[in-house]
Amino acid sequence: MLSQPPARAATVSPDGQPDIAPFVARGIRIYGIAERPIERVSMVSAGIYSRITPTVSWNWNLSGEPAGDTWYESHKTVHTR
């Protein structure tokens, strides 16, 4: 792998606004093999996209629970072909 450009994603509430009150953190981290970027129009917008075949991924709080006294437990998945 020559480089790992960062990918960014944001979560929003059902009305399309960022989750800030109460504070809700969600996360997904994916390591994998990316295809060459292509320019296309998707359901969201036009842009440059790259399909990623995951090899390892982590996620936390995908259910959207508010932050409490402790932080969210992370879940690791090793993907096989």
Rosetta constraint file for C-alpha pairs under 8 A:
AtomPair CA 10 CA 18 HARMONIC 7.72 0.50
AtomPair CA 11 CA 18 HARMONIC 6.29 0.50
AtomPair CA 11 CA 19 HARMONIC 6.87 0.50
AtomPair CA 11 CA 26 HARMONIC 7.23 0.50
AtomPair CA 12 CA 16 HARMONIC 5.30 0.50
AtomPair CA 12 CA 17 HARMONIC 5.16 0.50
AtomPair CA 12 CA 18 HARMONIC 4.37 0.50
AtomPair CA 12 CA 19 HARMONIC 5.59 0.50
AtomPair CA 13 CA 17 HARMONIC 5.46 0.50
AtomPair CA 13 CA 18 HARMONIC 6.05 0.50
AtomPair CA 13 CA 19 HARMONIC 5.74 0.50
AtomPair CA 19 CA 23 HARMONIC 6.35 0.50
AtomPair CA 19 CA 24 HARMONIC 5.85 0.50
AtomPair CA 19 CA 25 HARMONIC 7.87 0.50
AtomPair CA 20 CA 24 HARMONIC 6.40 0.50
AtomPair CA 22 CA 66 HARMONIC 5.99 0.50
AtomPair CA 22 CA 67 HARMONIC 7.62 0.50
AtomPair CA 23 CA 66 HARMONIC 5.78 0.50
AtomPair CA 23 CA 67 HARMONIC 6.02 0.50
AtomPair CA 24 CA 64 HARMONIC 6.16 0.50
AtomPair CA 24 CA 65 HARMONIC 6.32 0.50
AtomPair CA 24 CA 66 HARMONIC 4.70 0.50
AtomPair CA 24 CA 67 HARMONIC 5.78 0.50
AtomPair CA 25 CA 61 HARMONIC 6.89 0.50
AtomPair CA 25 CA 64 HARMONIC 7.29 0.50
AtomPair CA 25 CA 66 HARMONIC 7.46 0.50
AtomPair CA 25 CA 67 HARMONIC 7.08 0.50
AtomPair CA 26 CA 59 HARMONIC 7.62 0.50
AtomPair CA 26 CA 60 HARMONIC 5.75 0.50
AtomPair CA 26 CA 61 HARMONIC 5.01 0.50
AtomPair CA 26 CA 62 HARMONIC 5.68 0.50
AtomPair CA 26 CA 64 HARMONIC 6.68 0.50
AtomPair CA 27 CA 58 HARMONIC 7.94 0.50
AtomPair CA 27 CA 59 HARMONIC 5.35 0.50
AtomPair CA 27 CA 60 HARMONIC 5.30 0.50
AtomPair CA 27 CA 61 HARMONIC 6.90 0.50
AtomPair CA 27 CA 62 HARMONIC 7.17 0.50
AtomPair CA 28 CA 57 HARMONIC 7.21 0.50
AtomPair CA 28 CA 58 HARMONIC 5.73 0.50
AtomPair CA 28 CA 59 HARMONIC 4.39 0.50
AtomPair CA 28 CA 60 HARMONIC 6.79 0.50
AtomPair CA 29 CA 57 HARMONIC 5.52 0.50
AtomPair CA 29 CA 58 HARMONIC 5.11 0.50
AtomPair CA 29 CA 59 HARMONIC 6.34 0.50
AtomPair CA 30 CA 54 HARMONIC 6.23 0.50
AtomPair CA 30 CA 55 HARMONIC 7.67 0.50
AtomPair CA 30 CA 56 HARMONIC 6.11 0.50
AtomPair CA 30 CA 57 HARMONIC 4.39 0.50
AtomPair CA 30 CA 58 HARMONIC 6.57 0.50
AtomPair CA 31 CA 54 HARMONIC 5.78 0.50
AtomPair CA 31 CA 55 HARMONIC 5.81 0.50
AtomPair CA 31 CA 56 HARMONIC 5.25 0.50
AtomPair CA 31 CA 57 HARMONIC 6.09 0.50
AtomPair CA 32 CA 52 HARMONIC 6.11 0.50
AtomPair CA 32 CA 53 HARMONIC 5.44 0.50
AtomPair CA 32 CA 54 HARMONIC 4.12 0.50
AtomPair CA 32 CA 55 HARMONIC 4.64 0.50
AtomPair CA 32 CA 56 HARMONIC 6.59 0.50
AtomPair CA 33 CA 52 HARMONIC 5.57 0.50
AtomPair CA 33 CA 53 HARMONIC 5.22 0.50
AtomPair CA 33 CA 54 HARMONIC 6.45 0.50
AtomPair CA 33 CA 55 HARMONIC 7.29 0.50
AtomPair CA 34 CA 50 HARMONIC 6.28 0.50
AtomPair CA 34 CA 51 HARMONIC 5.74 0.50
AtomPair CA 34 CA 52 HARMONIC 4.33 0.50
AtomPair CA 34 CA 53 HARMONIC 6.31 0.50
AtomPair CA 35 CA 50 HARMONIC 5.69 0.50
AtomPair CA 35 CA 51 HARMONIC 5.51 0.50
AtomPair CA 35 CA 52 HARMONIC 6.41 0.50
AtomPair CA 36 CA 50 HARMONIC 6.13 0.50
AtomPair CA 36 CA 51 HARMONIC 7.89 0.50
AtomPair CA 37 CA 48 HARMONIC 6.13 0.50
AtomPair CA 37 CA 49 HARMONIC 5.35 0.50
AtomPair CA 37 CA 50 HARMONIC 4.49 0.50
AtomPair CA 37 CA 51 HARMONIC 7.70 0.50
AtomPair CA 38 CA 48 HARMONIC 5.40 0.50
AtomPair CA 38 CA 49 HARMONIC 5.44 0.50
AtomPair CA 38 CA 50 HARMONIC 6.38 0.50
AtomPair CA 39 CA 46 HARMONIC 7.49 0.50
AtomPair CA 39 CA 47 HARMONIC 5.57 0.50
AtomPair CA 39 CA 48 HARMONIC 4.31 0.50
AtomPair CA 39 CA 49 HARMONIC 6.24 0.50
AtomPair CA 40 CA 46 HARMONIC 5.70 0.50
AtomPair CA 40 CA 47 HARMONIC 5.77 0.50
AtomPair CA 40 CA 48 HARMONIC 6.32 0.50
AtomPair CA 40 CA 49 HARMONIC 7.09 0.50
AtomPair CA 41 CA 45 HARMONIC 5.81 0.50
AtomPair CA 41 CA 46 HARMONIC 4.00 0.50
AtomPair CA 41 CA 47 HARMONIC 6.38 0.50
AtomPair CA 42 CA 46 HARMONIC 5.91 0.50
AtomPair CA 42 CA 47 HARMONIC 7.91 0.50
AtomPair CA 54 CA 79 HARMONIC 6.39 0.50
AtomPair CA 55 CA 78 HARMONIC 6.02 0.50
AtomPair CA 55 CA 79 HARMONIC 4.90 0.50
AtomPair CA 55 CA 80 HARMONIC 6.83 0.50
AtomPair CA 56 CA 76 HARMONIC 7.26 0.50
AtomPair CA 56 CA 77 HARMONIC 5.72 0.50
AtomPair CA 56 CA 78 HARMONIC 4.53 0.50
AtomPair CA 56 CA 79 HARMONIC 5.73 0.50
AtomPair CA 57 CA 76 HARMONIC 5.78 0.50
AtomPair CA 57 CA 77 HARMONIC 5.28 0.50
AtomPair CA 57 CA 78 HARMONIC 6.62 0.50
AtomPair CA 57 CA 79 HARMONIC 7.75 0.50
AtomPair CA 58 CA 74 HARMONIC 6.46 0.50
AtomPair CA 58 CA 75 HARMONIC 5.33 0.50
AtomPair CA 58 CA 76 HARMONIC 4.41 0.50
AtomPair CA 58 CA 77 HARMONIC 6.26 0.50
AtomPair CA 59 CA 74 HARMONIC 5.72 0.50
AtomPair CA 59 CA 75 HARMONIC 5.36 0.50
AtomPair CA 59 CA 76 HARMONIC 6.83 0.50
AtomPair CA 60 CA 72 HARMONIC 6.13 0.50
AtomPair CA 60 CA 73 HARMONIC 6.09 0.50
AtomPair CA 60 CA 74 HARMONIC 4.80 0.50
AtomPair CA 60 CA 75 HARMONIC 6.24 0.50
AtomPair CA 61 CA 65 HARMONIC 6.42 0.50
AtomPair CA 61 CA 72 HARMONIC 6.17 0.50
AtomPair CA 61 CA 73 HARMONIC 7.50 0.50
AtomPair CA 61 CA 74 HARMONIC 7.90 0.50
AtomPair CA 67 CA 71 HARMONIC 6.71 0.50
AtomPair CA 67 CA 72 HARMONIC 7.67 0.50
